[in-house]
């Protein structure tokens, strides 16, 4: 019996075309979502290395570290880390705390909380640079009166680099004044 593909070469070409069309449709569907901006490895270190990172974040100039943490969905910072920032604010010492918290899609949002020498406020710098669905990458700055509010999932009111403020339920606990940038040598 003769081979079917030898008799009807158009069947073989038709099957090949159908496979190519299916593959291109699958590829188009896969590219319909933003490509993850999340770095391989350590997103906290990657955020420090961003060209637009605030000086305090890039330099990590705080004398004391309260740690670095990668939290999962619904995770909380360890109580000891928040207490470390609280102690630094109450004693007027420098301190830094860094953490990541995933978006709903799993991309890391990166946070850096600082207490400057002699200041009882906590300043939090946040970047959405690795959020695939976060729009244009930017840094926001929060200035809060205490470490508990600064490190809570709701945070406090933020001022973006453009100067726009976004209110949260905790905005009453935050400094409504101009956010100071903590640049140190």
PLY file of the C-alpha trace (Angstrom):
ply
format ascii 1.0
element vertex 185
property float x
property float y
property float z
element edge 184
property int vertex1
property int vertex2
end_header
0.00 0.00 0.00
1.42 3.44 -0.88
2.23 5.87 1.93
-0.44 8.52 2.40
2.04 11.40 2.74
3.76 10.33 -0.48
0.45 10.42 -2.31
-0.84 13.61 -0.63
2.08 15.89 0.24
-0.38 18.70 0.89
-1.55 16.85 4.04
1.95 16.97 5.47
2.29 20.68 4.63
-1.17 21.35 6.09
-0.25 19.62 9.35
3.01 21.57 9.51
1.20 24.88 8.93
-1.39 24.02 11.61
1.39 23.24 14.10
3.16 26.53 13.31
-0.06 28.52 13.73
-0.78 26.83 17.07
2.78 27.53 18.28
2.57 31.21 17.29
-0.78 31.59 19.07
0.64 30.06 22.22
3.65 32.36 22.03
1.41 35.40 21.57
-0.64 34.40 24.61
2.47 33.91 26.72
3.73 37.39 25.80
0.41 39.10 26.54
1.47 39.44 30.20
4.32 41.70 31.30
7.68 40.06 31.60
8.78 39.84 35.22
11.21 42.52 36.30
12.14 40.53 39.39
15.87 39.97 39.67
17.41 36.59 40.08
18.78 36.27 43.58
18.48 39.07 46.13
15.90 41.80 45.33
17.09 43.90 48.28
20.62 44.09 46.89
19.24 44.62 43.37
17.16 47.58 44.66
20.27 49.10 46.29
21.98 48.93 42.89
19.19 50.65 40.92
20.51 53.84 39.30
17.68 55.92 40.80
17.96 54.48 44.32
18.00 57.17 47.03
21.44 57.76 48.52
20.43 56.37 51.92
19.32 53.11 50.27
22.31 52.82 47.97
24.86 53.55 50.70
23.16 51.67 53.54
24.86 54.20 55.79
23.01 53.41 59.02
25.32 52.33 61.81
22.95 49.61 63.01
21.10 46.96 61.04
17.79 45.52 62.14
18.06 42.88 59.43
16.88 42.00 55.92
13.84 39.81 55.34
12.07 38.22 52.36
8.45 37.82 53.41
5.89 35.56 51.78
2.24 36.33 51.05
0.60 37.36 54.32
3.94 37.32 56.13
4.93 39.75 58.86
8.25 41.18 59.88
9.69 39.59 63.00
8.73 41.49 66.15
12.42 41.80 67.05
13.12 43.71 63.81
10.35 46.25 64.47
11.48 46.58 68.10
15.02 47.24 66.85
13.78 50.26 64.84
11.65 51.41 67.78
14.68 51.27 70.13
16.82 53.20 67.65
14.18 55.92 67.30
13.75 56.24 71.06
17.50 56.37 71.76
18.37 58.59 68.79
20.62 56.03 67.07
20.94 55.18 63.38
19.23 52.00 62.21
18.10 50.35 59.01
15.63 47.56 58.21
15.06 46.11 54.72
12.38 43.70 53.53
10.55 42.44 50.48
6.88 41.65 50.29
5.35 39.99 47.21
2.58 41.50 45.14
-0.48 39.37 44.40
1.36 38.11 41.30
4.45 37.27 43.36
6.75 40.11 42.27
8.87 41.63 45.07
8.14 45.10 46.41
11.25 46.26 48.27
11.19 48.43 51.41
13.98 50.15 53.35
13.20 51.76 56.74
15.69 54.18 58.30
16.00 56.01 61.58
18.55 58.82 61.42
20.85 59.80 64.26
18.96 62.03 66.69
15.60 61.68 64.92
12.59 59.79 66.23
10.88 59.46 62.81
11.10 56.40 60.61
11.56 57.03 56.88
10.61 54.23 54.49
11.76 54.11 50.87
9.80 51.73 48.62
10.40 50.70 45.02
8.08 48.97 42.58
10.95 48.47 40.11
10.45 44.69 40.09
6.63 44.70 39.89
5.57 43.49 36.45
2.17 45.14 36.80
3.32 48.21 38.76
3.56 50.68 35.91
6.62 52.87 35.62
9.28 51.94 38.19
9.56 54.57 40.88
10.57 55.17 44.48
8.16 56.49 47.09
9.07 57.90 50.47
7.04 57.55 53.67
7.79 59.49 56.82
6.17 57.97 59.90
6.17 58.76 63.58
6.90 55.18 64.66
8.29 51.86 63.48
5.03 49.95 63.96
3.16 52.11 61.46
6.15 52.34 59.12
6.49 48.56 58.86
2.79 47.66 58.77
1.35 46.35 55.49
-0.75 49.52 55.20
2.21 51.77 55.96
1.64 55.50 56.16
0.99 58.23 53.62
3.49 58.36 50.81
4.95 61.11 48.69
6.25 60.01 45.31
9.17 61.72 43.60
6.58 63.83 41.72
5.31 65.12 45.09
1.90 63.43 44.91
0.55 62.05 48.20
-1.51 58.93 48.58
-3.49 58.51 51.77
-3.86 55.27 53.67
-5.89 54.51 56.78
-2.73 55.14 58.83
-2.02 58.57 57.34
-2.96 60.31 60.60
0.03 58.67 62.27
2.44 60.08 59.71
4.22 63.35 59.33
2.10 65.50 57.00
5.04 67.81 56.36
7.65 67.66 53.67
9.50 64.37 53.67
13.17 64.85 54.36
15.72 62.82 52.50
18.35 61.27 54.71
21.62 61.54 52.82
24.70 60.88 54.90
28.40 60.83 53.99
0 1
1 2
2 3
3 4
4 5
5 6
6 7
7 8
8 9
9 10
10 11
11 12
12 13
13 14
14 15
15 16
16 17
17 18
18 19
19 20
20 21
21 22
22 23
23 24
24 25
25 26
26 27
27 28
28 29
29 30
30 31
31 32
32 33
33 34
34 35
35 36
36 37
37 38
38 39
39 40
40 41
41 42
42 43
43 44
44 45
45 46
46 47
47 48
48 49
49 50
50 51
51 52
52 53
53 54
54 55
55 56
56 57
57 58
58 59
59 60
60 61
61 62
62 63
63 64
64 65
65 66
66 67
67 68
68 69
69 70
70 71
71 72
72 73
73 74
74 75
75 76
76 77
77 78
78 79
79 80
80 81
81 82
82 83
83 84
84 85
85 86
86 87
87 88
88 89
89 90
90 91
91 92
92 93
93 94
94 95
95 96
96 97
97 98
98 99
99 100
100 101
101 102
102 103
103 104
104 105
105 106
106 107
107 108
108 109
109 110
110 111
111 112
112 113
113 114
114 115
115 116
116 117
117 118
118 119
119 120
120 121
121 122
122 123
123 124
124 125
125 126
126 127
127 128
128 129
129 130
130 131
131 132
132 133
133 134
134 135
135 136
136 137
137 138
138 139
139 140
140 141
141 142
142 143
143 144
144 145
145 146
146 147
147 148
148 149
149 150
150 151
151 152
152 153
153 154
154 155
155 156
156 157
157 158
158 159
159 160
160 161
161 162
162 163
163 164
164 165
165 166
166 167
167 168
168 169
169 170
170 171
171 172
172 173
173 174
174 175
175 176
176 177
177 178
178 179
179 180
180 181
181 182
182 183
183 184
